[in-house]
Every structure is written in structure tokens, then in C-alpha cells.
Amino acid sequence: MSRPEPLKLADFRYVTDITTRWMDNDVYGHINNVTYYSFFDTVVANFLIESGVLQIATSPVVGLVVDTQCSYFASIAYPDKVRAGLRVAHVGTSSVRYEIGIFRNDDTTAAAQGHFVHVYVERATNRPVPLSDKHKTALEGLKA
């Protein structure tokens, strides 16, 4: 498996800022790898909430993570600012593959990047359901 090249901030159609916290640093003095997955979750959730597709407490349909991966290129440490970029690589009947880039401060080359696959399910049953037209429309603007 070959290592991917870091993506550029311009490769992403949606970008949000995330504040790092002191507790995000590990004993090696940089953001711990597990925290990047939290960044992934945050950028996807922010987009879905801002698009009106997700109401955290009440949406009858929610996305469950079924696959995720991250490649690391450069360190980030508190109190750096994180910019998270989001794009959509694939939309299925009930699933979406999001691609995320994590950028340190004003850098335009990703410090880390990866993907995050959601399968959308009915909250009450955890059974997959097709994406709504509203959801598909929101995702259309993020296609890579």
C-alpha cells in the first residue's frame, strides 16, 4: 500500500475551525492520534447540523460510523488551531464516504487526512434507510 500525498485546503468545499485543548496533547507533546478521529466526527457533525440534516437529540435518522482511516503527515499540538476540511467521495443508497483533511493553523497542506463512512439508520431500529432528498442535496455540494 502506498502512502497518500497530503491534500491541500483548496481540495475541500467545507472548512470549519476546531479548538485544540490542553488535554489533547499526549506525553510526546503533540495531539494524540485518537483525537484526530474526534476532529473527523466534529467536522462531519458540524456540516450536517449546519445543513439542517441532523438534530443531535431528535433526528429519526442518524449516521453510524462503519469505517474510518487516517494518515498522518505533520504534528499538531495545543494551542494550535485546527482547520478541518470536508468533502464527499461517494454517496450510496444509505451510506456516505466523507474525506477529511486536518490542517494546522494557517497551513494549506494537510497535517493528517483520512475518511469516515457513515451508514444512515433509523434511530429506533438501527436498520439502514435510504438517504433523504434533503440529505442528498446537502451532500451534492461537497462532492470531490
C-alpha positions as CSV (number, residue, x, y, z in Angstrom):
1,M,0.0,0.0,0.0
2,S,1.5,3.4,-1.0
3,R,1.3,6.4,1.3
4,P,-1.1,9.1,0.0
5,E,0.2,12.6,-0.7
6,P,-1.1,15.2,1.6
7,L,-4.1,17.1,0.3
8,K,-4.5,20.9,0.1
9,L,-7.0,23.0,1.9
10,A,-8.4,24.1,-1.5
11,D,-9.3,20.4,-2.2
12,F,-12.2,20.8,0.4
13,R,-15.5,22.6,-0.1
14,Y,-16.4,22.8,3.5
15,V,-14.0,24.0,6.2
16,T,-14.6,24.5,9.9
17,D,-12.3,25.6,12.8
18,I,-11.7,23.4,15.8
19,T,-10.1,24.5,19.0
20,T,-7.4,22.2,20.5
21,R,-7.4,21.6,24.2
22,W,-4.5,21.0,26.6
23,M,-5.8,17.5,27.3
24,D,-5.5,16.7,23.5
25,N,-1.7,16.6,23.9
26,D,-0.1,13.3,24.7
27,V,3.2,12.6,26.6
28,Y,5.1,13.1,23.4
29,G,4.0,16.8,23.2
30,H,1.6,16.6,20.3
31,I,-2.1,15.8,19.6
32,N,-2.8,12.2,20.3
33,N,-3.8,10.1,17.2
34,V,-7.2,9.2,18.7
35,T,-8.1,12.9,18.8
36,Y,-7.9,13.1,15.0
37,Y,-10.9,10.8,14.8
38,S,-12.8,13.2,17.1
39,F,-11.8,16.0,14.7
40,F,-13.3,13.9,11.8
41,D,-16.5,13.3,13.8
42,T,-16.7,17.1,14.6
43,V,-16.4,18.3,11.0
44,V,-19.0,15.9,9.7
45,A,-21.4,16.7,12.6
46,N,-20.9,20.5,12.1
47,F,-21.7,20.2,8.4
48,L,-24.8,18.0,8.9
49,I,-26.1,20.3,11.6
50,E,-25.5,23.5,9.6
51,S,-27.1,21.8,6.6
52,G,-30.3,21.1,8.6
53,V,-29.9,17.4,8.1
54,L,-29.1,16.5,11.7
55,Q,-30.7,17.5,15.0
56,I,-28.5,15.6,17.5
57,A,-31.2,14.7,20.0
58,T,-34.2,14.3,17.8
59,S,-33.3,13.2,14.3
60,P,-35.1,10.0,13.4
61,V,-32.2,9.0,11.1
62,V,-28.6,9.1,12.3
63,G,-25.3,8.1,10.8
64,L,-23.3,5.3,12.3
65,V,-19.6,5.1,11.6
66,V,-18.7,1.7,9.9
67,D,-15.2,2.5,8.6
68,T,-12.6,5.1,9.3
69,Q,-8.9,5.6,8.4
70,C,-6.3,8.4,9.0
71,S,-2.8,9.1,7.6
72,Y,-0.5,11.5,9.5
73,F,2.0,13.8,7.9
74,A,2.9,16.5,10.5
75,S,2.4,17.1,14.2
76,I,-0.2,19.4,15.7
77,A,0.0,20.4,19.4
78,Y,-2.1,22.5,21.8
79,P,-2.6,25.5,21.5
80,D,-2.6,25.2,17.7
81,K,-5.8,25.9,15.8
82,V,-7.1,23.1,13.7
83,R,-8.9,23.7,10.4
84,A,-10.9,20.6,9.2
85,G,-11.8,20.3,5.6
86,L,-14.6,18.0,4.4
87,R,-15.6,16.6,1.0
88,V,-17.7,13.7,-0.2
89,A,-16.1,10.9,-2.2
90,H,-19.1,8.6,-2.6
91,V,-22.8,8.6,-1.9
92,G,-24.6,5.2,-1.8
93,T,-28.3,4.4,-1.1
94,S,-27.8,4.6,2.7
95,S,-24.1,5.4,3.1
96,V,-21.7,8.3,2.6
97,R,-17.9,8.2,2.4
98,Y,-16.6,11.5,3.7
99,E,-13.0,12.6,3.2
100,I,-11.4,14.9,5.8
101,G,-8.2,16.9,5.9
102,I,-6.8,18.3,9.1
103,F,-4.7,21.5,8.8
104,R,-2.5,23.1,11.5
105,N,-3.1,26.9,12.0
106,D,-2.8,28.6,8.6
107,D,-1.1,25.7,6.8
108,T,-2.6,24.8,3.4
109,T,-1.2,21.3,3.3
110,A,-2.8,18.6,5.4
111,A,-1.1,17.5,8.6
112,A,-3.5,14.5,8.6
113,Q,-6.2,13.2,6.3
114,G,-8.5,10.3,6.0
115,H,-12.0,9.0,5.5
116,F,-15.1,8.4,7.6
117,V,-18.0,6.2,6.3
118,H,-21.5,6.7,7.7
119,V,-24.3,4.3,7.2
120,Y,-27.6,6.1,7.9
121,V,-30.0,4.2,10.1
122,E,-33.4,4.7,11.7
123,R,-32.6,5.7,15.2
124,A,-35.3,3.5,16.7
125,T,-34.3,0.3,15.0
126,N,-30.6,0.8,13.9
127,R,-31.7,-0.5,10.4
128,P,-30.3,1.2,7.3
129,V,-32.6,3.6,5.5
130,P,-32.1,5.5,2.2
131,L,-30.8,9.0,2.4
132,S,-33.4,11.7,2.2
133,D,-33.6,14.1,-0.7
134,K,-32.6,16.9,1.7
135,H,-29.5,14.9,2.7
136,K,-28.5,14.1,-0.9
137,T,-28.9,17.8,-1.8
138,A,-26.6,18.9,1.1
139,L,-24.0,16.3,0.1
140,E,-24.1,17.3,-3.6
141,G,-22.2,20.5,-2.8
142,L,-19.4,18.5,-1.2
143,K,-18.6,16.1,-3.9
144,A,-14.9,15.9,-4.7
